[in-house]
Amino acid sequence: MTHFVIVGAGECGARAAFALREQGFAGGITLIGTEPLAPYERPPLSKGGSGEAPEPKFIATLELYREQAIDLRLDTTAATLDPAGKTIGLADGETLSYDKLLLATGASARGFPGIDGASHRIHMLRTHADAVALHAALHPGRHIAIIGGGFIGLELAATARMRGADVTVIEGLPRVLKRGVPEAIAEAIAERHCREGADIRCGQAIEAVQEEADGVVVRLANGEIISADLLLVGIGAAPNVALAAQAGLAIENGIAVNERLETSHADIYAAGDCCSFPLALYGGRRVRLESWRSAQEQANLAAANMLGEGAAISAVPWFWSDQYDLTLQIAGLADEATIHVRRDLDDGAFILFHLDPDGRLLAASGIGRGNAIARDIRLAEMLIAARAYPDQAALATSTVKLKSLLAA
């Protein structure tokens, strides 16, 4: 019987296993995950200020894996990969043979130089166990220092403030959300954090971090000392490539795949946070996306291509973040844009459209309360996918429906 193995039981790996069944695959499927919990969604881990202990949002019940004949191996590590022999060696000594393999190994939280792992006073966030430990430490009267003013750091800052803790965010770059978020939107986010009582320090290099019996001391390069009860490190994630690298697969900002998610070795695919791929929509530029929706889209594409479809990745990159009652959404990649057009909406919400010198729409970034920007960002995403050159005056005018530009 044909046997497919998926290494990585996160959003992407689990979705791919079910997608294989939905697309008609009747062979064996083994899904290997290092955590003891069944696959769950990670975005809720850093969001929300509820006083309740976080509960994992499972992708499916254990019964559904059994019904779909998916052999789910939890608390299991894939230790070796032999592409020539088409085998996976598990840490417990078992060897699995595969006909096709999907690497969906995800990413791990980046550590801060000089901090040797986590402790009860120094935390990082990637797993449900991390979230549980963090939840127990966040409560009124505590002072939380956060290294990193990106998405994770700011979402954790919002969560901590909503739980009543005092917060200081330390960011080495000149502003928060420097990578991939326009300055106007970053300023709106920072202003909201400050209004909620968070202390945001940008352009601050860290000289040393010292854990003490009753807290953590962060010494800045300017000589200032920040004392806190707890330190959160939120400086992004690094792709998990050790297994692929050991097997000799090409690595380039993650496991390098082509537009069909095929690695440099036959019958081995990679998808999700762990891989980088060329995106035709942006001239074949190689990108790596850490996104909930991207993981789902790539799961479906990987499953289809493991079954021989040969489809190319074409989805528009999309990101979102919830902080307090604000939602930020970005469609596309804006870093090569030279023209920026603003559309103001009701209640302080706005969208920035990012175009290349010829007027082609490359990306759209928006911020507002609740779902204020959701529809327009979705329509902008469709314009980006169509490689549209929309009228810039129309983009700036809120009374002009984006749907009419799409029809044009």
N, C-alpha and C positions, 0 to 999 in steps of 0.2 A: 504494500500500500504506500502511495506517495505520502511523504511526511514533510510538513513545513514547521520550522522552529522560529519562534519570535523571542528575542532576548530583550527584555525590558517590558515590565508590566505597568507602565504608566498610561496616560491618556492615549498616546499614539499606538502603543503595542496592543492594548486591550481592544481599542476600536478596530485595529487591523484584523485581529483574530475574528471578531464578529463579522467584519466586512467580507472576509474570505467565505464564511458560511453564507452570507446574504447573496454573494455573487456566484454561488453554486459549487464551491469546493467541497468535496466529500471525503478527502483524505484526512490524515492525522494532523492535528495542530497541537503543538506544545508551546505554552506561554510561560516564560521564566521571569520571575520577579524577585528582587533582593529583599523587599520589605515583607513583614509578616502579614500585613493587611492586603485584602483584595484590592485591585486597581481602583483608585479614587481620583477625583479632580483636585488639582493643586491651587487654582486661583483663589478659592475661599480661604486658604490658609493665612493669607496676609491681609484680608479685608474684614471689616466689620468690627464694631465695638461691643458686641453682646457680652453680657456678664456670664453667659453659659459657657461651659467647657466646649471646645470645638469638637464637632462630630464629623467623621469623614463622609464626604458625599460620594458614595460608591457609584462606579460606572455601570455595574450590573450586579445582580445577586449571585452568590455562589451556585445556587440552583440553576441559573441560566447558563453558566459555564458548563455545568454537567449536561444540561439539555442539549447544548450545541456541540457536545463532545469535544470541548476544549480542555486539554490537560493543563490545568493551571498549577504551576509549581511555585509556591510562595516560600519566602525565606530561603531562597536558593540563589547561588552565585554561579554564573558562567565564568569559568576560570581560564579556559583555553579555547582557541578556535583554529582548526586545521582546514583551510580552504581546499587544499589538494585532496584530502581524505573526506571532506565534507562532514566533519564531526565537530561537536561541541563537547568540551570536557567540563563537567561540573565540579565544584569545590569538594563535594563529598565523594569524588572518585568515579561517578557514573559517566558514561560516554553516550551521547545521543548522536545518531546519524540524521542528516537532513537531505532533502532534495533541493529545497530552497530555504534561505535564511533571511530574516529581517532583523536588523539591528535597530532597536528603538530604545537605546540606552539612556537617553535624556541628558541632563546636565546636573552638575553639583554646585552648591553655593561656593562662591570664591572666598577663600580665607584672606584675612588681612595680614600683610607681612609683619612678622614678629609676634603674631598671635598663634600659638600652637593648639589649634582645634578649639572646641567649645568647652564650656564648664557651666556650673550653676549660675555664674555671674556674667558669662560671655556667651551670647547666643547667635546662631545663624538659623535661617529658615529655608527648608526645602521639603521636609517630610511632615506627615501628620504628628509624629512623635515630637518633632521640633516645635510645632504649633502648640501642643499640649504643654510642653515645658515652658514655653513663652507665656502662655495664658496664665499659668500659675504665678508668674512673676510680675504681671501687669496689674496694678491696682492703685487706688488713690494714695498719695503721700510718697510714692516712689519717684525717683528721678532717673529717667532713661536717656542714655546717650546713644545716638545712632550714627554709625559711620556709613555715609553714602546718601546722596540726595537724588538717586534715581527712582524708578518705579517702586522697587521693593522697599527701599528705605523710607520713602514718603508714605507708602501705604501702611507700613508699620508705625510710622509716626502718627498718622491719623487714628489708627486703631488704639495706640497707647493713650492719646489724648481723649478719645471717646471712652476709654476705661478709667479716666481720671488721673493718669500719671503725668508728671512733668516731663517735657521732652526737649532735648537739644540735638539738632541734626548738624553733623559736621561734614561738609562737602569740600573736596580739594579744588574743584573747578570753580570758575567765576560765578556760576549760577547753578541752580538745580536743573535736573532733566536736560543737561547739556547735549546729550547724545540723542538725536532724533526728534526732539520736541522744540517747536519754534519758541523764541524768546517771549513773545506776548502771552502764550499759553502757560509757559513756565512761570512767568511773573504772576499770572492770575492764581496759579496753584500755590505759589509761595506766599502770596498775600493772604490767601485763605488760611493757610497753616498758621501764619503769624496772628491772624485775627482769632484763631482758636487757641492761642496761647503757646504755640510751639516756638522755640528759639532756633532759628536757622542761621548757621554760620557758613558762608561760602568763601572760597579762596583760602581755605585754611589747611595747611599741611600738618600732618601728625608726626611728631617726633618720637613719641613712645607711648605705649599702653601698659599699665601695670595693674594686675589684679591684687587686691588686698583683702584682708579678712572681712572687712565690712563694706566693700564696694570695689569700684574700678576707677582708676585715675587715668585720664587722657591728657597728655602733655602736648600742646600745640607748638609748632615751630617758632611762633612769636613769643613764646614763654608763658602763655596763658595755660592755666590748669583747669580742667573740667572734671569735677568729681561726681560720680553717679553711682546709683545702687546696682545698675545693670547696664551692660553694653550690648547693643545689637549691631551686627556686621551685615550690612545690606549693600554689597558692592557688585552685584551681578552674579552670573553663573558661568561655569566653564563646561564645555561639552565633555561627556564621558566617552573617551576614545581609546582607553587602555586596551580593551579586548581587540579592537580593530587594528590598532597599531602593532600589537603583538603578532597578529596574523599577517602583517605586511600590507594591509590595505592603505590606499592613498589617504593622507590626512592634510586638510587645508581649512583651517578654522572650523574644525569638526571633521567628521568622516566625509570625504569628498565623494559626491555622487553626481551623475549626469541628470539631464532633465527628466529622465524616467525613474529616478531614485536608485539607479544601479551603481554599485560601488565598482572599484577597479578590479574585482574578482567576480567571475561568472557565478550567477545564481545567489549572490549576496546583495541584499538591498539595505538601505538605511533611510530612516525617516524621523521627523520630529526635531527636538532641540539638539540632537547629537550630530546632525549632518548639515553640510553646506551644499548649495546647488546653484547652477546657472539659471537666471531668470530672464527669459527672452523679452519680457515686457520692458526690461531695463537694459537692453543691448547685450544680454548674456552675462551680465554682472553676477558674480558669485556672492550669494548671501546665505546667512544662517538666521533663522527666525525662531525666537522663543515666544511662542504664542499658542494659546489654548485652541483657537480656531485653526491655526496652521497645522497643529498636531492632528486634528481631526481630518482635515483635508488631505494631508499627506498619508494618513492611515488608509483612507479609501483608495488613494492613487497607488500606494504600494501594493495593496491587496490585488487591485486590478492588474497591475503589471506583473506580479508574481504568477498570475493566471494567464499571462501572455498578451495583454491588451496593448502594451507599448505606447501608452499615452504620456504626453509631456505635461509637466507642471505649468499651470497658467494662472493660478489664483493671485489676486492682488493682496500683498501683505496687509494685515490689519491688526491693530493693537488697541487695547483699552485699559483704563485704570479707573477705579472708583476711590475717591477720597472725600470723606464727609458726605455731603449730598451732591458733590460734583462728579460728573463723568467726563473723562477725556477719551476721545477716540481719534485714531489716525489711520487713514487708508493710504497705501502707497509708500513710496520712499521719496522724501523731500530734499535730501542733502545735495542733489545736483540741480535744484531749481534756482532760478535767478529772478523770477517774477512772483510776487506774492500779493494776492488780492483778498481783502477782508470783507466778509458778509456778517453784519450784525443782526442778531435775532432778538427775540423778546427776552426780558428778565436777565439781561447781561450776557446771554449766551452768544457765541460767535464762532465762525468757521474761517480758517485761512486756506485759500487755494494756492497751490504751489505749481508753477508752470516753468517749462524750459524756455530758452530765449526765443524759440519759434512760436511759443504759445501753446504747446501741448501740455495737458494737465498731467502732472506726475504724482501729485499727492494732495490730500486734504486733511487738515487737522482742526479739531473742534473741541469746545468745552462748554458745558452748561449743566444745569440741574436736571437730574433724572434723565428722561429720554429726549430732551430738548433738541439735541443735534443728531439723533440716531437716523432719522429718515434721510436727512440731507447728506450725511456721510455715506449712507448706503447708495444713494443716487450718484454721489461723487465717485464712489468705488466703481460703479458701472461705467461712468464716463472715462475713468482711468483705464479700465479693461478694454474699452473701445478705442483707446489711443486718440481721444477727442481733442479738438482745438476749440474750446468753447469761447464765446464772446466774453471778454473780461468785464465789460460794463454790466452784463447780465449776471455774471457771477457775484458782483458786488451788490446787486440790488435784491433785497430780500423778498420783494413782491414778485420777482420773476421765478417761476417754479423751475427747479433743476430738471424736473421730468421733461419740461419742454425743450431744454438744451439736449437732453438725451435723445429725444425724438428727432431733433434737427440733425 
